[in-house]
């Protein structure tokens, strides 16, 4: 029985939610950059999409981390006040 690889569609996921997704994004970015050695021109449309995807997903991820951090800080402050 062979294991089928599930294709990761980065268009539908946040690339910061798993290292594998970032790796797929990086591979696609590298490919879109083209190759001077083999005379392959960059795919500027794909590069633009991948850069926008990175920024959008990064900003969302950082916002979520900030919310979590703020909630944690609030709990810590509340506990500190209880101790006083």
N, C-alpha and C positions, 0 to 999 in steps of 0.2 A: 504494500500500500504506500503510495507516494504522498508526501505532504505538498499541498498546493500553496504557493506563496500568495498571500492576499495583497493585491496592489493597493498601495496607500495613495489616496487621492488628497493631496495637500490643499486642494481648493476648498475642501469641506471641513477641515480640521484646523485647530490652532497648533502651529508647528512647535510651540513651546510646551505642550502638554506631555511630550515623551521624546527622549533622545533619538529614537528611531525616526520620528517625523522630521526632526531637525536634520538628520543625516540624509533623508530623502530630499529635503529642500536643498541642502548643500550640493548633492549630486546633480540635481536639476539645474542649479545655478552654475555649477562648473560646466556642464554641457552647454548651457545657453551662452556661455562666454566665448564659445567657438575654440578654434585652435590655430595658432600661427604656424605650427609645425605642419599641419595637414591642410592649411589653406581654407579652413572653415570659418566663415564670417560669424560674428556674434548674432544671436537672435535677440534683437533689441526689444521687441514686443514682449518676449518671454522674460527677459532680464527686468524690464520695467514692472511686469506683473509680480515677479518674485521679490523684487525690492519692496514694492508696496505691500505685499503679503507679509514680509518680515516686519516692517514697521507697524502695520495694523495689528498683527498678532502679538508683537512685543508690547505695544502700548496697552492692549487689552490685558495681557498677562501681568504687566507691572501694576495696572490699576487694581486687579484682583489681589495681588500680593499686598498692595498698600491697604486695601480694605481689611484684609486679614491681620496685617500688622497693627492697624489702628484699633481693631477689635481686641487684639491681644494686649495692646498698651492700655486700653480702657479697663480691661479686667485686672491687670496688674495694679493700676492706679486705684481702683476700687478696693482691692485687697489691702493695699497699703493704708488707705483711709480707715478700713475696718480695724487694722492693727493699732492705729493711733488712739 
